[in-house]
Amino acid sequence: MTMEVENTVYTQLIQNLSDSSNNLTINPSNILPITVNSIRLVEKYSNAEGSVKKQIVYNVLDKLMGNCNVNDKENVLLFLSNTLTNFIDITVSMMKGEYKFDYKMSKVGKKLKDFFLCRK
């Protein structure tokens, strides 16, 4: 079942990238939205526990990195190696409404709220 979910999520992400003007290119400016879309799709298609879902996201992103053009690969890999685990945890918590922070603190907070909560 895990491999089936990986393939479904990967296919959907490739379709999303193909539909955009990215021409199947991953770069530092689109790796976060790609990661968020990966998380959303895994949440949609998998009933597995969190650690399994996280591994699916890792596997899908790894497959994307191997099969797509990657601009500024060093910075994309830096994000993936240093930030991805925490980013997935925070994103999932925000999607479930479990992660709270003061949205009034800045315009950035409002933009984050809009990005994560209003794009379901």
GULUM-376671 format. One record per residue: residue number from 1; residue in three letters; chain; x, y, z of N, C-alpha, C, O in turn. Coordinates in pm, 1 decimal, decimal comma. Example, Ala and Ser with C-alpha at 12.3 -4.5 7.8 and 13.67 -1.06 7.14 Angstrom:
# GULUM-376671
+-----+------+-------+----------+----------+----------+----------+----------+----------+----------+----------+----------+----------+----------+----------+
:  nr : rest : kette :       nX :       nY :       nZ :      caX :      caY :      caZ :       cX :       cY :       cZ :       oX :       oY :       oZ :
+-----+------+-------+----------+----------+----------+----------+----------+----------+----------+----------+----------+----------+----------+----------+
:   1 :  ala :     A :   1319,0 :   -569,0 :    780,0 :   1230,0 :   -450,0 :    780,0 :   1320,0 :   -330,0 :    780,0 :   1423,6 :   -331,9 :    846,5 :
:   2 :  ser :     A :   1285,0 :   -225,0 :    708,0 :   1367,0 :   -106,0 :    714,0 :   1290,0 :      3,0 :    787,0 :   1340,9 :    113,8 :    803,9 :
+-----+------+-------+----------+----------+----------+----------+----------+----------+----------+----------+----------+----------+----------+----------+
***
This chain:
# GULUM-376671
+-----+------+-------+----------+----------+----------+----------+----------+----------+----------+----------+----------+----------+----------+----------+
:  nr : rest : kette :       nX :       nY :       nZ :      caX :      caY :      caZ :       cX :       cY :       cZ :       oX :       oY :       oZ :
+-----+------+-------+----------+----------+----------+----------+----------+----------+----------+----------+----------+----------+----------+----------+
:   1 :  met :     A :     82,7 :   -119,9 :      0,0 :      0,0 :      0,0 :      0,0 :     86,8 :    125,9 :      0,0 :     52,9 :    224,3 :    -65,7 :
:   2 :  thr :     A :    197,9 :    123,4 :     73,0 :    286,0 :    239,2 :     81,0 :    341,2 :    275,6 :    -56,2 :    344,7 :    393,3 :    -92,2 :
:   3 :  met :     A :    383,9 :    177,2 :   -131,9 :    438,4 :    202,5 :   -265,1 :    330,8 :    259,7 :   -356,9 :    358,7 :    346,5 :   -439,5 :
:   4 :  glu :     A :    209,7 :    211,5 :   -342,5 :     98,2 :    262,3 :   -422,9 :     72,8 :    410,2 :   -391,8 :     50,6 :    490,4 :   -482,5 :
:   5 :  val :     A :     76,2 :    445,2 :   -264,1 :     58,1 :    585,4 :   -223,7 :    172,8 :    669,9 :   -278,0 :    149,7 :    778,7 :   -330,8 :
:   6 :  glu :     A :    296,3 :    621,0 :   -265,6 :    411,8 :    694,3 :   -319,4 :    394,6 :    722,3 :   -467,8 :    417,4 :    834,3 :   -513,5 :
:   7 :  asn :     A :    354,7 :    621,1 :   -542,3 :    336,8 :    638,4 :   -686,3 :    225,6 :    736,9 :   -718,8 :    239,0 :    817,9 :   -810,5 :
:   8 :  thr :     A :    116,2 :    730,5 :   -644,3 :      4,6 :    822,5 :   -666,0 :     46,6 :    965,9 :   -637,7 :     19,0 :   1055,8 :   -717,1 :
:   9 :  val :     A :    113,1 :    987,4 :   -524,9 :    157,8 :   1121,4 :   -486,8 :    260,6 :   1172,3 :   -587,2 :    253,2 :   1287,6 :   -629,7 :
:  10 :  tyr :     A :    355,2 :   1089,1 :   -625,2 :    457,2 :   1128,4 :   -722,4 :    392,3 :   1168,3 :   -854,8 :    426,3 :   1272,3 :   -911,1 :
:  11 :  thr :     A :    300,3 :   1087,8 :   -904,6 :    232,9 :   1116,4 :  -1031,5 :    156,9 :   1247,7 :  -1023,8 :    160,1 :   1327,5 :  -1117,5 :
:  12 :  gln :     A :     88,9 :   1270,1 :   -912,6 :     12,4 :   1394,4 :   -896,2 :    105,8 :   1515,6 :   -891,1 :     75,3 :   1619,3 :   -950,0 :
:  13 :  leu :     A :    217,7 :   1503,8 :   -822,2 :    313,3 :   1615,2 :   -814,9 :    374,3 :   1644,6 :   -951,7 :    390,5 :   1760,9 :   -988,6 :
:  14 :  ile :     A :    408,0 :   1540,9 :  -1026,6 :    461,0 :   1561,3 :  -1161,9 :    356,8 :   1633,7 :  -1246,8 :    390,2 :   1724,2 :  -1323,2 :
:  15 :  gln :     A :    231,4 :   1593,9 :  -1233,0 :    123,7 :   1660,7 :  -1307,4 :    113,8 :   1807,3 :  -1267,0 :    100,1 :   1894,7 :  -1352,6 :
:  16 :  asn :     A :    120,6 :   1834,2 :  -1137,6 :    113,6 :   1972,9 :  -1089,4 :    230,0 :   2056,0 :  -1143,2 :    210,7 :   2170,1 :  -1185,3 :
:  17 :  leu :     A :    350,6 :   1999,1 :  -1141,9 :    466,8 :   2070,9 :  -1194,0 :    455,4 :   2091,4 :  -1344,9 :    494,4 :   2196,1 :  -1396,5 :
:  18 :  ser :     A :    402,7 :   1993,2 :  -1414,7 :    386,7 :   2004,0 :  -1559,7 :    283,7 :   2110,8 :  -1595,6 :    298,0 :   2180,2 :  -1696,3 :
:  19 :  asp :     A :    180,0 :   2123,5 :  -1512,9 :     75,0 :   2221,9 :  -1538,3 :    120,5 :   2363,9 :  -1510,9 :     62,2 :   2459,5 :  -1562,1 :
:  20 :  ser :     A :    224,7 :   2377,7 :  -1430,2 :    274,8 :   2511,2 :  -1398,4 :    382,4 :   2549,8 :  -1499,5 :    414,0 :   2474,3 :  -1591,5 :
:  21 :  ser :     A :    436,3 :   2666,5 :  -1480,4 :    541,1 :   2712,8 :  -1572,2 :    679,4 :   2665,0 :  -1530,4 :    779,5 :   2711,2 :  -1585,2 :
:  22 :  asn :     A :    686,8 :   2573,8 :  -1434,9 :    816,3 :   2527,9 :  -1383,1 :    889,0 :   2431,7 :  -1476,0 :   1008,6 :   2408,3 :  -1458,6 :
:  23 :  asn :     A :    819,6 :   2375,8 :  -1573,5 :    881,4 :   2280,7 :  -1666,0 :    957,1 :   2170,6 :  -1592,5 :   1070,3 :   2137,7 :  -1628,1 :
:  24 :  leu :     A :    894,5 :   2114,2 :  -1490,3 :    953,6 :   2006,0 :  -1412,1 :   1088,5 :   2044,3 :  -1351,8 :   1182,1 :   1964,5 :  -1349,7 :
:  25 :  thr :     A :   1096,4 :   2166,5 :  -1303,6 :   1218,5 :   2215,2 :  -1240,7 :   1192,5 :   2241,5 :  -1093,5 :   1093,2 :   2304,5 :  -1057,0 :
:  26 :  ile :     A :   1282,0 :   2192,9 :  -1010,2 :   1275,6 :   2218,2 :   -866,3 :   1384,2 :   2318,7 :   -834,0 :   1496,3 :   2308,5 :   -883,9 :
:  27 :  asn :     A :   1350,5 :   2417,1 :   -749,4 :   1447,1 :   2518,2 :   -709,8 :   1413,2 :   2565,5 :   -568,4 :   1309,8 :   2526,8 :   -514,0 :
:  28 :  pro :     A :   1497,9 :   2647,9 :   -508,7 :   1471,5 :   2692,3 :   -371,6 :   1338,3 :   2766,0 :   -354,2 :   1281,5 :   2764,7 :   -245,0 :
:  29 :  ser :     A :   1288,5 :   2829,2 :   -458,6 :   1162,9 :   2903,9 :   -443,9 :   1039,1 :   2816,3 :   -455,3 :    931,1 :   2859,0 :   -414,6 :
:  30 :  asn :     A :   1051,0 :   2695,0 :   -509,3 :    931,0 :   2611,6 :   -518,0 :    938,8 :   2482,4 :   -436,1 :    843,4 :   2404,6 :   -435,4 :
:  31 :  ile :     A :   1050,1 :   2458,7 :   -367,6 :   1060,6 :   2334,9 :   -291,0 :    962,9 :   2332,6 :   -173,2 :    910,8 :   2226,3 :   -139,4 :
:  32 :  leu :     A :    937,4 :   2446,5 :   -110,7 :    840,0 :   2447,9 :      0,0 :    699,3 :   2416,9 :    -48,5 :    634,5 :   2329,6 :      9,2 :
:  33 :  pro :     A :    648,0 :   2484,8 :   -152,8 :    515,2 :   2447,5 :   -202,2 :    507,9 :   2302,1 :   -250,7 :    405,7 :   2236,0 :   -232,3 :
:  34 :  ile :     A :    613,8 :   2252,9 :   -311,3 :    615,6 :   2113,0 :   -354,1 :    606,6 :   2021,2 :   -232,5 :    534,3 :   1921,6 :   -234,0 :
:  35 :  thr :     A :    680,5 :   2055,4 :   -127,5 :    677,2 :   1975,8 :     -5,1 :    538,6 :   1979,4 :     58,8 :    487,1 :   1875,8 :    100,9 :
:  36 :  val :     A :    478,2 :   2097,6 :     66,1 :    343,3 :   2110,3 :    123,1 :    244,2 :   2028,1 :     40,6 :    159,9 :   1958,2 :     96,8 :
:  37 :  asn :     A :    254,0 :   2036,2 :    -91,9 :    165,1 :   1955,8 :   -176,2 :    187,6 :   1807,1 :   -154,0 :     92,0 :   1729,6 :   -154,4 :
:  38 :  ser :     A :    311,3 :   1766,5 :   -134,8 :    341,9 :   1625,9 :   -105,9 :    273,2 :   1582,6 :     23,1 :    210,8 :   1476,7 :     29,2 :
:  39 :  ile :     A :    285,7 :   1665,6 :    125,5 :    225,1 :   1633,9 :    255,1 :     73,5 :   1624,0 :    241,0 :     12,6 :   1529,9 :    292,0 :
:  40 :  arg :     A :     13,0 :   1719,2 :    173,0 :   -132,7 :   1716,7 :    153,2 :   -177,8 :   1590,8 :     80,9 :   -276,6 :   1528,2 :    119,1 :
:  41 :  leu :     A :   -105,1 :   1554,5 :    -23,3 :   -142,8 :   1435,7 :    -99,4 :   -125,1 :   1308,2 :    -17,7 :   -208,4 :   1217,8 :    -24,6 :
:  42 :  val :     A :    -17,0 :   1300,7 :     59,4 :      2,4 :   1183,4 :    144,9 :   -108,5 :   1176,0 :    248,5 :   -160,8 :   1067,8 :    275,2 :
:  43 :  glu :     A :   -145,1 :   1289,2 :    307,1 :   -255,5 :   1291,3 :    403,3 :   -386,2 :   1245,5 :    337,3 :   -467,9 :   1178,3 :    400,3 :
:  44 :  lys :     A :   -404,5 :   1281,5 :    213,3 :   -527,1 :   1247,3 :    140,3 :   -535,0 :   1098,5 :    106,4 :   -641,1 :   1037,2 :    118,4 :
:  45 :  tyr :     A :   -422,7 :   1041,0 :     64,1 :   -423,6 :    905,2 :     11,7 :   -378,1 :    796,8 :    108,6 :   -387,6 :    678,5 :     76,0 :
:  46 :  ser :     A :   -329,3 :    833,2 :    225,5 :   -275,7 :    732,2 :    316,8 :   -339,8 :    741,9 :    454,3 :   -361,0 :    850,9 :    507,4 :
:  47 :  asn :     A :   -369,8 :    626,5 :    510,3 :   -419,3 :    618,1 :    648,1 :   -311,4 :    566,0 :    742,4 :   -339,7 :    530,8 :    856,9 :
:  48 :  ala :     A :   -189,8 :    561,5 :    694,6 :    -77,8 :    508,6 :    774,0 :    -46,6 :    602,2 :    890,0 :    -96,6 :    714,6 :    896,4 :
:  49 :  glu :     A :     36,2 :    554,2 :    980,8 :     78,5 :    637,6 :   1093,0 :    175,7 :    744,8 :   1044,5 :    228,8 :    736,5 :    933,8 :
:  50 :  gly :     A :    197,7 :    844,0 :   1127,8 :    275,8 :    961,2 :   1091,1 :    415,0 :    932,7 :   1039,6 :    457,3 :    992,4 :    940,6 :
:  51 :  ser :     A :    488,2 :    841,8 :   1105,0 :    625,1 :    814,1 :   1061,6 :    628,1 :    750,2 :    922,5 :    720,8 :    774,8 :    845,3 :
:  52 :  val :     A :    528,5 :    669,4 :    890,6 :    520,5 :    608,2 :    757,7 :    488,1 :    714,7 :    653,3 :    545,7 :    715,5 :    544,5 :
:  53 :  lys :     A :    395,5 :    804,5 :    687,0 :    361,0 :    913,3 :    595,7 :    482,3 :   1002,4 :    569,6 :    506,5 :   1044,5 :    456,5 :
:  54 :  lys :     A :    558,1 :   1030,5 :    675,6 :    677,7 :   1113,3 :    660,8 :    777,8 :   1045,9 :    567,7 :    839,5 :   1112,3 :    484,3 :
:  55 :  gln :     A :    794,2 :    915,9 :    581,3 :    885,3 :    843,0 :    494,1 :    837,3 :    847,1 :    349,2 :    918,9 :    855,9 :    257,4 :
:  56 :  ile :     A :    706,8 :    840,8 :    328,0 :    652,1 :    851,9 :    193,0 :    687,9 :    987,7 :    133,5 :    728,0 :    996,0 :     17,4 :
:  57 :  val :     A :    673,6 :   1094,3 :    212,6 :    710,2 :   1228,3 :    164,7 :    857,6 :   1232,2 :    127,6 :    893,2 :   1283,8 :     21,6 :
:  58 :  tyr :     A :    944,2 :   1178,0 :    213,6 :   1088,1 :   1172,5 :    183,2 :   1112,7 :   1099,5 :     51,0 :   1186,1 :   1147,5 :    -35,3 :
:  59 :  asn :     A :   1050,5 :    983,5 :     37,1 :   1072,5 :    901,8 :    -82,5 :   1025,3 :    972,3 :   -208,9 :   1091,9 :    967,1 :   -312,3 :
:  60 :  val :     A :    910,4 :   1038,0 :   -200,2 :    857,2 :   1109,1 :   -316,4 :    948,9 :   1224,8 :   -354,2 :    979,3 :   1243,3 :   -472,1 :
:  61 :  leu :     A :    993,2 :   1302,7 :   -255,9 :   1083,0 :   1414,9 :   -284,8 :   1216,1 :   1365,7 :   -341,2 :   1272,3 :   1427,4 :   -431,7 :
:  62 :  asp :     A :   1266,0 :   1255,0 :   -287,7 :   1390,0 :   1197,2 :   -340,0 :   1373,2 :   1155,0 :   -485,8 :   1461,4 :   1178,0 :   -568,5 :
:  63 :  lys :     A :   1260,3 :   1093,7 :   -516,1 :   1232,1 :   1052,1 :   -653,4 :   1219,3 :   1172,8 :   -745,9 :   1267,8 :   1170,6 :   -859,0 :
:  64 :  leu :     A :   1153,6 :   1278,4 :   -697,1 :   1142,9 :   1401,1 :   -775,9 :   1280,1 :   1460,3 :   -804,7 :   1308,8 :   1501,9 :   -917,0 :
:  65 :  met :     A :   1364,9 :   1463,5 :   -701,6 :   1499,0 :   1520,2 :   -718,0 :   1578,7 :   1441,4 :   -822,3 :   1659,7 :   1498,6 :   -895,3 :
:  66 :  gly :     A :   1555,8 :   1311,7 :   -829,0 :   1627,4 :   1229,1 :   -923,8 :   1575,0 :   1237,7 :  -1066,1 :   1647,5 :   1208,4 :  -1161,2 :
:  67 :  asn :     A :   1448,9 :   1278,0 :  -1081,1 :   1386,3 :   1275,2 :  -1213,6 :   1352,0 :   1412,2 :  -1271,3 :   1305,9 :   1420,7 :  -1385,1 :
:  68 :  cys :     A :   1373,2 :   1517,3 :  -1197,1 :   1341,9 :   1652,4 :  -1244,9 :   1470,8 :   1735,1 :  -1252,3 :   1573,0 :   1699,3 :  -1193,9 :
:  69 :  asn :     A :   1463,1 :   1844,5 :  -1324,2 :   1572,8 :   1940,7 :  -1322,9 :   1575,1 :   2007,5 :  -1186,3 :   1470,1 :   2039,7 :  -1130,7 :
:  70 :  val :     A :   1693,5 :   2028,1 :  -1132,7 :   1706,9 :   2094,6 :  -1003,8 :   1801,6 :   2212,6 :  -1021,1 :   1920,3 :   2194,7 :  -1048,5 :
:  71 :  asn :     A :   1748,2 :   2333,3 :  -1004,8 :   1829,9 :   2454,4 :  -1008,3 :   1875,1 :   2486,1 :   -866,5 :   1798,5 :   2469,7 :   -771,5 :
:  72 :  asp :     A :   1996,6 :   2530,5 :   -852,2 :   2053,7 :   2563,4 :   -721,6 :   2041,4 :   2442,8 :   -627,6 :   1993,0 :   2453,3 :   -514,9 :
:  73 :  lys :     A :   2086,6 :   2330,0 :   -678,0 :   2072,8 :   2202,7 :   -608,0 :   2129,0 :   2206,6 :   -466,8 :   2073,7 :   2143,9 :   -376,4 :
:  74 :  glu :     A :   2237,4 :   2278,9 :   -447,0 :   2299,6 :   2286,0 :   -315,0 :   2201,6 :   2339,7 :   -210,3 :   2191,5 :   2283,9 :   -101,0 :
:  75 :  asn :     A :   2129,8 :   2446,5 :   -242,6 :   2034,8 :   2504,1 :   -147,2 :   1910,1 :   2418,0 :   -130,0 :   1854,6 :   2411,0 :    -20,3 :
:  76 :  val :     A :   1866,0 :   2353,3 :   -235,6 :   1751,7 :   2261,5 :   -223,8 :   1789,3 :   2145,8 :   -132,2 :   1712,1 :   2109,4 :    -43,5 :
:  77 :  leu :     A :   1907,0 :   2088,0 :   -152,8 :   1952,2 :   1977,6 :    -67,8 :   1974,9 :   2022,3 :     76,0 :   1950,2 :   1946,3 :    169,6 :
:  78 :  leu :     A :   2021,7 :   2145,0 :     93,8 :   2039,6 :   2199,6 :    227,8 :   1905,4 :   2204,9 :    301,9 :   1897,1 :   2166,6 :    418,6 :
:  79 :  phe :     A :   1801,7 :   2252,1 :    234,2 :   1667,9 :   2252,7 :    293,8 :   1624,8 :   2111,0 :    329,3 :   1579,6 :   2084,7 :    440,7 :
:  80 :  leu :     A :   1639,2 :   2021,0 :    234,1 :   1592,1 :   1884,2 :    256,0 :   1666,1 :   1816,3 :    370,2 :   1605,2 :   1742,8 :    448,0 :
:  81 :  ser :     A :   1795,7 :   1839,7 :    381,5 :   1872,1 :   1771,3 :    485,5 :   1858,8 :   1836,9 :    622,9 :   1863,7 :   1767,7 :    724,5 :
:  82 :  asn :     A :   1842,1 :   1968,4 :    627,6 :   1842,6 :   2038,1 :    756,8 :   1704,6 :   2075,3 :    809,5 :   1688,5 :   2093,5 :    930,2 :
:  83 :  thr :     A :   1606,8 :   2086,8 :    724,2 :   1480,5 :   2147,4 :    764,3 :   1359,4 :   2057,9 :    742,9 :   1256,6 :   2077,7 :    807,8 :
:  84 :  leu :     A :   1368,7 :   1962,3 :    655,6 :   1251,2 :   1888,4 :    611,7 :   1174,2 :   1821,1 :    724,9 :   1051,6 :   1830,7 :    729,4 :
:  85 :  thr :     A :   1242,4 :   1754,1 :    815,2 :   1173,4 :   1682,5 :    923,2 :   1086,1 :   1776,9 :   1005,8 :    967,9 :   1749,7 :   1026,7 :
:  86 :  asn :     A :   1143,2 :   1886,6 :   1052,4 :   1065,5 :   1982,4 :   1130,9 :    957,1 :   2049,4 :   1047,7 :    846,9 :   2074,2 :   1096,8 :
:  87 :  phe :     A :    988,1 :   2078,6 :    922,3 :    889,7 :   2141,9 :    834,9 :    767,8 :   2052,0 :    816,4 :    654,6 :   2100,2 :    819,7 :
:  88 :  ile :     A :    789,7 :   1922,2 :    797,0 :    677,6 :   1829,2 :    783,0 :    594,5 :   1827,6 :    911,2 :    471,9 :   1836,5 :    905,6 :
:  89 :  asp :     A :    659,8 :   1816,4 :   1025,4 :    588,1 :   1811,4 :   1153,3 :    504,1 :   1936,7 :   1174,9 :    387,4 :   1927,0 :   1212,8 :
:  90 :  ile :     A :    561,6 :   2052,9 :   1151,5 :    489,3 :   2179,2 :   1170,9 :    375,3 :   2192,6 :   1070,7 :    265,6 :   2235,6 :   1106,7 :
:  91 :  thr :     A :    400,4 :   2156,2 :    946,1 :    297,4 :   2166,6 :    843,1 :    178,4 :   2077,0 :    875,8 :     63,7 :   2120,5 :    866,0 :
:  92 :  val :     A :    204,3 :   1953,4 :    914,1 :     96,1 :   1861,4 :    949,7 :     19,0 :   1914,8 :   1070,1 :   -104,0 :   1910,6 :   1072,1 :
:  93 :  ser :     A :     90,3 :   1964,6 :   1169,7 :     24,0 :   2021,9 :   1287,4 :    -64,2 :   2140,2 :   1249,6 :   -175,7 :   2153,8 :   1299,8 :
:  94 :  met :     A :    -14,5 :   2224,7 :   1161,9 :    -93,8 :   2340,5 :   1118,4 :   -215,9 :   2295,0 :   1038,3 :   -324,5 :   2350,8 :   1054,3 :
:  95 :  met :     A :   -199,3 :   2196,3 :    954,1 :   -311,6 :   2147,3 :    874,2 :   -420,2 :   2087,2 :    963,8 :   -538,6 :   2093,5 :    930,9 :
:  96 :  lys :     A :   -380,2 :   2029,9 :   1075,0 :   -474,6 :   1970,1 :   1168,8 :   -526,1 :   2071,0 :   1270,9 :   -610,1 :   2037,8 :   1354,5 :
:  97 :  gly :     A :   -475,5 :   2194,4 :   1264,1 :   -518,1 :   2297,3 :   1357,8 :   -455,5 :   2283,9 :   1495,0 :   -503,5 :   2344,8 :   1590,6 :
:  98 :  glu :     A :   -350,3 :   2206,0 :   1507,1 :   -286,1 :   2182,6 :   1636,2 :   -174,5 :   2281,1 :   1666,9 :   -138,9 :   2300,0 :   1783,2 :
:  99 :  tyr :     A :   -119,9 :   2343,0 :   1565,5 :     -6,4 :   2433,4 :   1584,0 :    -58,3 :   2575,4 :   1587,3 :   -111,5 :   2624,6 :   1487,8 :
: 100 :  lys :     A :    -43,7 :   2640,9 :   1699,0 :    -96,2 :   2776,0 :   1716,7 :     18,1 :   2874,7 :   1733,9 :    115,2 :   2847,4 :   1804,4 :
: 101 :  phe :     A :      5,7 :   2987,5 :   1670,0 :     96,6 :   3097,7 :   1695,8 :     18,3 :   3225,6 :   1673,8 :    -88,0 :   3224,4 :   1611,7 :
: 102 :  asp :     A :     70,2 :   3334,7 :   1724,1 :      0,2 :   3462,2 :   1719,4 :      8,1 :   3519,8 :   1578,1 :    111,4 :   3572,0 :   1536,1 :
: 103 :  tyr :     A :   -103,1 :   3509,1 :   1506,2 :   -106,8 :   3558,4 :   1368,7 :    -97,6 :   3710,6 :   1362,7 :    -60,1 :   3765,8 :   1259,2 :
: 104 :  lys :     A :   -130,6 :   3778,5 :   1470,4 :   -128,0 :   3924,6 :   1472,0 :     13,6 :   3978,9 :   1483,2 :     36,1 :   4098,7 :   1466,6 :
: 105 :  met :     A :    109,5 :   3890,2 :   1511,6 :    244,7 :   3936,8 :   1537,7 :    309,6 :   4000,9 :   1415,9 :    398,2 :   4085,1 :   1431,0 :
: 106 :  ser :     A :    267,2 :   3962,8 :   1294,5 :    329,2 :   4022,2 :   1177,4 :    248,6 :   3989,6 :   1053,0 :    160,1 :   3904,0 :   1055,0 :
: 107 :  lys :     A :    280,4 :   4058,5 :    945,8 :    218,6 :   4028,0 :    817,7 :    262,9 :   3890,3 :    769,8 :    188,2 :   3821,7 :    700,1 :
: 108 :  val :     A :    383,2 :   3850,0 :    806,6 :    433,2 :   3718,5 :    768,6 :    345,5 :   3610,4 :    830,3 :    313,2 :   3511,7 :    764,1 :
: 109 :  gly :     A :    306,7 :   3627,7 :    955,7 :    218,5 :   3531,9 :   1021,6 :     86,9 :   3516,8 :    947,9 :     37,0 :   3405,3 :    932,5 :
: 110 :  lys :     A :     30,0 :   3627,6 :    902,0 :    -95,4 :   3621,4 :    827,6 :    -76,0 :   3549,3 :    695,6 :   -160,7 :   3469,5 :    655,5 :
: 111 :  lys :     A :     33,1 :   3576,2 :    628,7 :     60,4 :   3509,2 :    501,0 :     78,9 :   3359,1 :    521,9 :     32,1 :   3278,9 :    441,0 :
: 112 :  leu :     A :    147,0 :   3320,8 :    629,9 :    162,3 :   3178,7 :    660,1 :     27,3 :   3114,1 :    686,3 :     -0,2 :   3004,3 :    637,9 :
: 113 :  lys :     A :    -56,1 :   3182,0 :    762,5 :   -190,3 :   3130,7 :    790,0 :   -265,3 :   3110,8 :    659,4 :   -323,9 :   3004,9 :    637,1 :
: 114 :  asp :     A :   -264,0 :   3210,7 :    573,4 :   -334,1 :   3200,7 :    445,4 :   -278,7 :   3084,7 :    361,5 :   -355,0 :   3010,2 :    300,1 :
: 115 :  phe :     A :   -148,1 :   3070,3 :    359,2 :    -84,5 :   2967,0 :    277,7 :   -122,1 :   2827,8 :    325,2 :   -158,8 :   2742,4 :    244,5 :
: 116 :  phe :     A :   -113,0 :   2803,8 :    457,2 :   -133,0 :   2669,2 :    507,9 :   -278,6 :   2633,3 :    531,8 :   -318,2 :   2518,8 :    510,1 :
: 117 :  leu :     A :   -358,6 :   2728,9 :    575,8 :   -493,9 :   2694,0 :    618,0 :   -599,7 :   2717,6 :    512,0 :   -704,9 :   2653,8 :    515,3 :
: 118 :  cys :     A :   -575,2 :   2805,7 :    420,2 :   -679,3 :   2842,6 :    324,7 :   -662,8 :   2776,1 :    189,3 :   -744,3 :   2799,9 :    100,1 :
: 119 :  arg :     A :   -562,7 :   2695,4 :    170,7 :   -537,4 :   2633,2 :     40,1 :   -567,6 :   2484,2 :     43,3 :   -498,5 :   2405,7 :    -21,6 :
: 120 :  lys :     A :   -667,8 :   2445,4 :    116,5 :   -700,2 :   2301,5 :    128,4 :   -772,4 :   2253,2 :      5,5 :   -807,8 :   2135,6 :     -3,1 :
+-----+------+-------+----------+----------+----------+----------+----------+----------+----------+----------+----------+----------+----------+----------+
***
